[in-house]
């Protein structure tokens, strides 16, 4: 066992903060310790090899169109996450207009490969031209970054993203000088349907399976390119600029050029993703390139760990697949119960304590059931809500009131208050709060959240990010940063 570093056993001339450096970076115990171990001990080559085997096997063995479309959307989302990770994770630039580059690439492909403007460019010409144009647009947007940083840069890029949306919406009726009739360029809110399919090397991409294999190649090339750049002088310079631009400039690093390069690379990746996404959807609509998508991309980067390439993969997988799982009640119930059990087990810090907490949760449910029966409270018939395997298992234990919305809202507010109190409570109080929180969480889920999947997805993603930022601020696979404050 390592001797604990205290002021009493420090040597003469030894700083306490420096002496505890290894302890701060040491691997944690429990579930978080497993994450640290996998992040530090498993080589990137092994991770990518396992990922490649799984991706290839999925494409070869799965023929369900719904699952393949989810996988293709995941690949597009992963590529976008990698692009944003270059801008924010590597260079530390808060670009809130990133999704506009994605939309620009999609609409540019729609205008050059559809009957909207009667243009049908070959794929080998349209896609490179769009990527180059999007990169140039990224250069133009990066010009304010020469003098702006932090919140000010975020405001400027957010303005760019909103301007893009308004231009697309209002460009459905434009009258050019010398012409009386208006021209519909972008289709406005109706979008542009009927896009041309990709045609490369004499092959036409017709099915979602074709685009899945194309995206695998694109993502693989992006991973190789970004990983290699991260290990070069440019990658190290980006991280230096992220940590301290002033110190980087004093060391001779051209900070402004590096910021512009990060914007250009991120914009080019987003533009490429936009062309493929537009071809897959066979149409473009402006509501697919607004703030909710930007929020999910940022959440993926932060969740996996800003600046971590494996973290971007993990974050993209969670943010892309989790909403789809939560669409189906059966899957969402199983996922929720699994996460709740793991959370209670982690907070119990021992199997005996976990068994005791689980027993208290069961006892609370039975007690509430007995009291409700004694008071003759109106309940919802079991046949109307016990439809999934989890709800069927809980039907003899869980109280389902007649007014689910009212009682669900009350219980949700109570749950938030108890969780907030748990984070600051003493250990003795936490001992009694944990089973109560677990029971109310099950009640809220089955009574209120499961009937509104859209709201539930947003709440779960938000709560997951909040909890992660408290427990592990660097993200799942991000590196611990030791700073002097």
URVENFEN-V103724 format. One record per backbone hydrogen bond with DSSP energy under -0.5 kcal/mol. CO is the residue of the C=O (numbers start at 1). NH is the residue of the N-H. E is the energy in kcal/mol with one decimal. If there is no record, write none. Layout:
{{CO | NH | E} {CO | NH | E}}
This chain:
{{4 | 6 | -0.7} {6 | 9 | -0.7} {7 | 10 | -0.6} {11 | 14 | -1.7} {13 | 15 | -0.5} {15 | 19 | -2.3} {16 | 20 | -1.6} {18 | 21 | -1.4} {20 | 24 | -2.0} {21 | 25 | -1.5} {22 | 26 | -0.7} {23 | 26 | -0.6} {29 | 33 | -0.6} {30 | 34 | -1.4} {31 | 35 | -1.7} {32 | 36 | -2.3} {33 | 37 | -2.5} {34 | 38 | -2.7} {35 | 39 | -2.1} {36 | 40 | -2.0} {37 | 41 | -3.0} {37 | 42 | -0.5} {38 | 42 | -1.0} {41 | 43 | -0.6} {43 | 47 | -1.9} {44 | 48 | -2.8} {45 | 49 | -2.1} {46 | 50 | -2.4} {47 | 51 | -2.4} {48 | 52 | -2.5} {49 | 53 | -2.3} {50 | 54 | -2.2} {51 | 55 | -2.5} {52 | 56 | -2.6} {53 | 57 | -2.4} {54 | 58 | -2.5} {55 | 59 | -2.1} {56 | 60 | -1.9} {57 | 61 | -2.2} {58 | 62 | -2.3} {63 | 65 | -0.5} {64 | 68 | -2.4} {65 | 69 | -2.2} {66 | 70 | -2.0} {67 | 71 | -2.3} {68 | 72 | -2.5} {69 | 73 | -2.6} {70 | 74 | -2.2} {71 | 75 | -2.1} {72 | 76 | -2.2} {73 | 77 | -2.7} {74 | 78 | -2.7} {75 | 79 | -2.3} {76 | 80 | -2.2} {77 | 81 | -2.4} {78 | 82 | -2.4} {79 | 83 | -2.1} {80 | 84 | -2.6} {81 | 85 | -2.1} {82 | 86 | -1.3} {83 | 87 | -1.4} {84 | 88 | -3.4} {84 | 89 | -0.7} {85 | 90 | -2.2} {86 | 91 | -1.6} {87 | 93 | -2.4} {88 | 92 | -0.6} {92 | 94 | -0.5} {93 | 95 | -1.4} {94 | 96 | -0.9} {95 | 98 | -0.7} {97 | 100 | -1.1} {97 | 101 | -0.7} {98 | 101 | -1.0} {98 | 102 | -1.1} {99 | 103 | -2.3} {100 | 104 | -2.6} {101 | 105 | -2.2} {102 | 106 | -1.8} {103 | 107 | -2.8} {104 | 108 | -2.5} {105 | 109 | -1.9} {106 | 110 | -2.0} {107 | 111 | -2.4} {108 | 112 | -1.4} {109 | 113 | -0.9} {112 | 121 | -3.2} {113 | 196 | -3.1} {114 | 119 | -1.5} {119 | 114 | -1.8} {122 | 125 | -1.4} {122 | 126 | -2.9} {123 | 127 | -2.0} {125 | 129 | -1.8} {126 | 130 | -2.6} {127 | 131 | -2.6} {128 | 132 | -2.4} {129 | 133 | -2.4} {130 | 134 | -2.8} {131 | 135 | -2.2} {132 | 136 | -2.2} {133 | 137 | -2.2} {134 | 138 | -2.3} {135 | 139 | -1.8} {136 | 140 | -2.1} {137 | 141 | -2.3} {138 | 142 | -1.7} {139 | 143 | -0.7} {140 | 143 | -0.8} {141 | 144 | -0.6} {142 | 145 | -1.3} {143 | 146 | -1.6} {144 | 147 | -1.6} {144 | 148 | -1.8} {149 | 152 | -1.2} {150 | 154 | -2.0} {151 | 155 | -2.1} {152 | 156 | -1.8} {153 | 157 | -2.5} {154 | 158 | -2.3} {155 | 159 | -2.1} {156 | 160 | -1.8} {157 | 161 | -2.1} {158 | 162 | -2.2} {159 | 163 | -2.4} {160 | 164 | -2.1} {161 | 165 | -1.7} {162 | 166 | -2.2} {163 | 167 | -2.4} {164 | 168 | -2.1} {165 | 169 | -2.2} {166 | 170 | -2.4} {167 | 171 | -0.8} {168 | 188 | -0.6} {169 | 172 | -0.5} {170 | 173 | -0.7} {171 | 185 | -2.2} {171 | 186 | -1.4} {174 | 176 | -0.6} {174 | 183 | -3.0} {176 | 179 | -1.9} {183 | 174 | -2.3} {183 | 185 | -0.8} {187 | 190 | -1.7} {188 | 191 | -0.9} {192 | 284 | -1.6} {198 | 205 | -2.6} {200 | 203 | -2.1} {203 | 200 | -2.2} {203 | 205 | -0.5} {204 | 206 | -0.9} {207 | 211 | -1.6} {208 | 212 | -1.8} {209 | 213 | -2.0} {210 | 214 | -2.0} {211 | 215 | -2.6} {212 | 216 | -1.9} {213 | 217 | -1.8} {214 | 218 | -2.2} {215 | 219 | -3.1} {216 | 220 | -2.4} {217 | 221 | -2.4} {218 | 222 | -2.4} {219 | 223 | -2.6} {220 | 224 | -2.3} {221 | 225 | -2.7} {222 | 226 | -3.0} {223 | 227 | -2.3} {224 | 228 | -2.2} {225 | 229 | -2.5} {226 | 230 | -2.3} {227 | 231 | -0.9} {228 | 231 | -0.6} {229 | 232 | -1.4} {229 | 235 | -1.1} {232 | 236 | -2.2} {233 | 237 | -2.4} {234 | 238 | -2.5} {235 | 239 | -1.8} {236 | 240 | -1.8} {237 | 241 | -2.5} {238 | 242 | -2.3} {239 | 243 | -2.0} {240 | 244 | -2.5} {244 | 248 | -2.2} {245 | 249 | -2.4} {246 | 250 | -1.9} {247 | 251 | -1.0} {248 | 251 | -0.5} {248 | 253 | -2.2} {249 | 252 | -1.5} {253 | 255 | -1.6} {254 | 258 | -1.8} {255 | 259 | -2.3} {256 | 260 | -2.3} {257 | 261 | -2.3} {258 | 262 | -2.2} {259 | 263 | -2.1} {260 | 264 | -2.4} {261 | 265 | -2.6} {262 | 266 | -2.5} {263 | 267 | -2.5} {264 | 268 | -2.4} {265 | 269 | -2.2} {266 | 270 | -2.2} {267 | 271 | -2.7} {268 | 272 | -2.2} {269 | 273 | -2.3} {270 | 274 | -2.1} {271 | 275 | -1.7} {272 | 276 | -1.8} {273 | 277 | -2.7} {274 | 278 | -2.3} {275 | 279 | -1.9} {276 | 280 | -2.3} {277 | 281 | -2.5} {278 | 282 | -1.4} {278 | 283 | -0.8} {282 | 194 | -1.0} {282 | 195 | -1.1} {284 | 192 | -2.1} {285 | 288 | -1.7} {286 | 289 | -1.9} {290 | 293 | -0.6} {290 | 294 | -1.5} {291 | 295 | -2.9} {292 | 296 | -2.0} {293 | 297 | -2.2} {294 | 298 | -2.5} {295 | 299 | -2.5} {296 | 300 | -2.1} {297 | 301 | -2.0} {298 | 302 | -2.6} {299 | 303 | -2.8} {300 | 304 | -2.3} {301 | 305 | -1.8} {303 | 476 | -2.9} {304 | 477 | -2.7} {305 | 308 | -2.3} {307 | 309 | -0.6} {308 | 312 | -1.7} {309 | 313 | -1.6} {310 | 314 | -2.3} {311 | 315 | -3.1} {312 | 316 | -2.5} {313 | 317 | -2.1} {314 | 318 | -2.3} {315 | 319 | -2.7} {316 | 320 | -1.7} {317 | 321 | -2.5} {318 | 322 | -2.1} {320 | 324 | -0.5} {321 | 325 | -2.1} {322 | 326 | -2.3} {323 | 327 | -0.5} {324 | 327 | -0.7} {324 | 328 | -0.6} {325 | 328 | -1.1} {327 | 329 | -0.5} {328 | 332 | -2.7} {329 | 333 | -2.5} {330 | 334 | -1.8} {331 | 335 | -2.7} {332 | 336 | -2.7} {333 | 337 | -2.5} {334 | 338 | -2.2} {335 | 339 | -2.6} {336 | 340 | -2.6} {337 | 341 | -2.4} {338 | 342 | -2.4} {339 | 343 | -2.5} {340 | 344 | -2.6} {341 | 345 | -2.5} {342 | 346 | -2.4} {343 | 347 | -2.3} {344 | 348 | -1.8} {345 | 349 | -1.0} {345 | 350 | -0.6} {350 | 354 | -2.1} {351 | 355 | -2.6} {352 | 356 | -2.1} {353 | 357 | -2.5} {354 | 358 | -2.6} {355 | 359 | -2.1} {356 | 360 | -2.0} {357 | 361 | -2.2} {358 | 362 | -2.1} {359 | 363 | -2.4} {360 | 364 | -2.5} {361 | 365 | -2.1} {362 | 366 | -2.1} {363 | 367 | -2.4} {364 | 368 | -2.6} {365 | 369 | -2.0} {366 | 370 | -2.3} {367 | 371 | -2.4} {368 | 372 | -2.4} {369 | 373 | -1.8} {370 | 374 | -2.2} {371 | 375 | -2.1} {372 | 376 | -0.5} {372 | 377 | -2.2} {373 | 376 | -0.6} {378 | 402 | -1.8} {381 | 384 | -1.4} {381 | 385 | -0.6} {382 | 385 | -1.0} {382 | 386 | -2.6} {385 | 387 | -1.7} {388 | 392 | -2.4} {389 | 393 | -1.4} {390 | 394 | -1.3} {391 | 395 | -0.7} {392 | 395 | -0.5} {394 | 397 | -1.6} {394 | 398 | -3.2} {399 | 401 | -0.6} {400 | 380 | -3.1} {402 | 404 | -1.4} {403 | 407 | -1.9} {404 | 408 | -2.2} {405 | 409 | -2.3} {406 | 410 | -2.2} {407 | 411 | -2.4} {408 | 412 | -2.0} {409 | 413 | -2.2} {410 | 414 | -2.2} {411 | 415 | -2.4} {412 | 416 | -2.3} {413 | 417 | -2.1} {414 | 418 | -2.4} {415 | 419 | -2.5} {416 | 420 | -2.4} {417 | 421 | -2.2} {418 | 422 | -2.3} {419 | 423 | -1.5} {420 | 424 | -0.5} {421 | 424 | -0.9} {421 | 425 | -1.0} {426 | 430 | -2.6} {427 | 431 | -1.7} {428 | 432 | -0.7} {429 | 432 | -0.9} {429 | 433 | -2.0} {430 | 434 | -2.2} {432 | 436 | -0.9} {433 | 437 | -2.9} {434 | 438 | -2.4} {435 | 439 | -2.3} {436 | 440 | -2.4} {437 | 441 | -2.3} {438 | 442 | -1.9} {439 | 443 | -2.3} {440 | 444 | -3.0} {441 | 445 | -2.3} {442 | 446 | -2.4} {443 | 447 | -2.5} {444 | 448 | -2.4} {444 | 449 | -2.1} {445 | 450 | -2.5} {448 | 451 | -0.7} {449 | 452 | -1.5} {452 | 456 | -2.4} {453 | 457 | -2.5} {454 | 458 | -1.6} {455 | 459 | -2.3} {456 | 460 | -2.7} {457 | 461 | -2.4} {458 | 462 | -2.4} {459 | 463 | -2.9} {460 | 464 | -2.5} {461 | 465 | -2.0} {462 | 466 | -2.2} {463 | 467 | -2.7} {464 | 468 | -2.2} {465 | 469 | -2.4} {466 | 470 | -1.3} {467 | 471 | -2.8} {468 | 472 | -3.4} {472 | 475 | -2.1} {480 | 482 | -0.5} {481 | 483 | -0.6} {483 | 485 | -0.6}}
